[in-house]
Structure formats: C-alpha cells, structure tokens
Amino acid sequence: MLSESQLTALGCQSVSQLESGVWHLLIGDKASGLGEALERLVSGREAVTGA
C-alpha cells in the first residue's frame, strides 16, 4: 500500500484518506482548492465554490 508521502512524490497535489479507506487523489493546477473543498464536504462543512 502507498503512503500519502509516496503518492505526493508520484505527483498528486492533494491526497486525503477517508475513514472508510477510500483515497481521494487530485492532480492538476486546481488540485489544492478542490482538495480543500472536498475536505469540507466530507467533514460536513459547507464547501465554497469557485475553484
């Protein structure tokens, strides 16, 4: 199994693992903003659009 640091080294700009074991891997110039919005969505907070 790959770790978050290994996935980042492979080029993923945003990496997050949910409690269920599902990984979200985002790649591209908008990955950071999308990752933050995804984290808010998953945690139940309202996501701000416009990424």
Backbone as CSV, one residue per row, in Angstrom:
resi,resn,N_x,N_y,N_z,CA_x,CA_y,CA_z,C_x,C_y,C_z
1,MET,0.847,-1.183,0.000,0.000,0.000,0.000,0.889,1.240,0.000
2,LEU,0.477,2.256,-0.726,1.223,3.503,-0.796,0.839,4.431,0.349
3,SER,1.788,5.224,0.782,1.527,6.216,1.823,1.221,7.568,1.175
4,GLU,0.739,8.499,1.973,0.442,9.838,1.465,1.707,10.493,0.911
5,SER,2.837,10.338,1.591,4.080,10.942,1.103,4.527,10.316,-0.216
6,GLN,4.311,9.028,-0.386,4.661,8.373,-1.646,3.763,8.857,-2.781
7,LEU,2.469,9.007,-2.502,1.539,9.497,-3.520,1.881,10.929,-3.922
8,THR,2.263,11.745,-2.947,2.678,13.114,-3.240,3.941,13.111,-4.097
9,ALA,4.886,12.230,-3.765,6.124,12.119,-4.544,5.846,11.668,-5.977
10,LEU,4.767,10.930,-6.173,4.395,10.461,-7.509,3.668,11.527,-8.328
11,GLY,3.354,12.681,-7.712,2.762,13.776,-8.465,1.374,14.206,-8.046
12,CYS,0.800,13.591,-7.034,-0.521,14.009,-6.565,-0.368,15.308,-5.777
13,GLN,-1.108,16.341,-6.145,-1.028,17.617,-5.447,-1.892,17.645,-4.190
14,SER,-2.923,16.842,-4.149,-3.809,16.788,-2.988,-4.185,15.333,-2.742
15,VAL,-3.937,14.880,-1.525,-4.192,13.489,-1.162,-4.939,13.477,0.163
16,SER,-6.031,12.736,0.238,-6.727,12.578,1.514,-7.339,11.190,1.588
17,GLN,-7.324,10.637,2.791,-7.890,9.309,3.009,-9.084,9.438,3.941
18,LEU,-10.204,8.859,3.534,-11.402,8.852,4.360,-11.327,7.709,5.357
19,GLU,-12.166,7.762,6.375,-12.186,6.710,7.387,-12.493,5.345,6.787
20,SER,-13.234,5.311,5.700,-13.630,4.050,5.073,-12.499,3.409,4.278
21,GLY,-11.330,4.064,4.231,-10.203,3.527,3.490,-10.135,3.992,2.050
22,VAL,-11.077,4.836,1.650,-11.093,5.384,0.291,-10.104,6.545,0.224
23,TRP,-9.329,6.598,-0.849,-8.382,7.691,-1.065,-8.909,8.618,-2.149
24,HIS,-8.755,9.914,-1.949,-9.030,10.910,-2.978,-7.685,11.464,-3.415
25,LEU,-7.367,11.300,-4.693,-6.113,11.773,-5.268,-6.437,12.819,-6.316
26,LEU,-5.916,14.014,-6.144,-6.178,15.086,-7.091,-4.875,15.534,-7.736
27,ILE,-4.935,15.714,-9.045,-3.770,16.106,-9.824,-4.169,17.269,-10.718
28,GLY,-3.336,18.262,-10.823,-3.600,19.387,-11.710,-3.456,20.716,-10.999
29,ASP,-3.568,21.790,-11.770,-3.322,23.116,-11.213,-4.412,23.599,-10.255
30,LYS,-5.563,22.960,-10.235,-6.635,23.342,-9.311,-6.795,22.330,-8.177
31,ALA,-5.862,21.409,-8.054,-5.977,20.323,-7.080,-6.060,20.825,-5.644
32,SER,-5.283,21.829,-5.299,-5.268,22.318,-3.922,-6.638,22.845,-3.498
33,GLY,-7.226,23.724,-4.300,-8.543,24.280,-3.991,-9.631,23.226,-3.988
34,LEU,-9.558,22.311,-4.943,-10.545,21.232,-4.996,-10.401,20.312,-3.789
35,GLY,-9.170,20.058,-3.376,-8.930,19.216,-2.203,-9.507,19.830,-0.942
36,GLU,-9.337,21.141,-0.788,-9.891,21.830,0.374,-11.416,21.765,0.365
37,ALA,-12.030,21.977,-0.786,-13.488,21.906,-0.898,-13.983,20.497,-0.603
38,LEU,-13.269,19.504,-1.087,-13.641,18.116,-0.843,-13.551,17.779,0.639
39,GLU,-12.503,18.255,1.304,-12.357,18.024,2.746,-13.536,18.624,3.509
40,ARG,-13.937,19.854,3.147,-15.081,20.492,3.817,-16.359,19.705,3.576
41,LEU,-16.542,19.248,2.346,-17.736,18.475,2.004,-17.804,17.181,2.810
42,VAL,-16.693,16.482,2.869,-16.644,15.197,3.569,-16.847,15.384,5.068
43,SER,-16.335,16.479,5.614,-16.452,16.706,7.052,-17.797,17.324,7.435
44,GLY,-18.639,17.603,6.446,-19.974,18.119,6.734,-20.067,19.629,6.735
45,ARG,-18.953,20.317,6.482,-18.981,21.772,6.395,-19.333,22.174,4.980
46,GLU,-19.902,23.331,4.831,-20.305,23.811,3.508,-19.078,24.143,2.671
47,ALA,-19.067,23.668,1.451,-17.961,23.949,0.533,-18.217,25.262,-0.190
48,VAL,-17.175,26.019,-0.396,-17.256,27.262,-1.149,-16.864,26.955,-2.580
49,THR,-17.719,27.326,-3.529,-17.434,27.034,-4.933,-16.626,28.163,-5.549
50,GLY,-16.159,27.920,-6.755,-15.397,28.927,-7.469,-13.979,28.489,-7.732
51,ALA,-13.688,27.199,-7.533,-12.325,26.700,-7.754,-11.984,26.677,-9.211
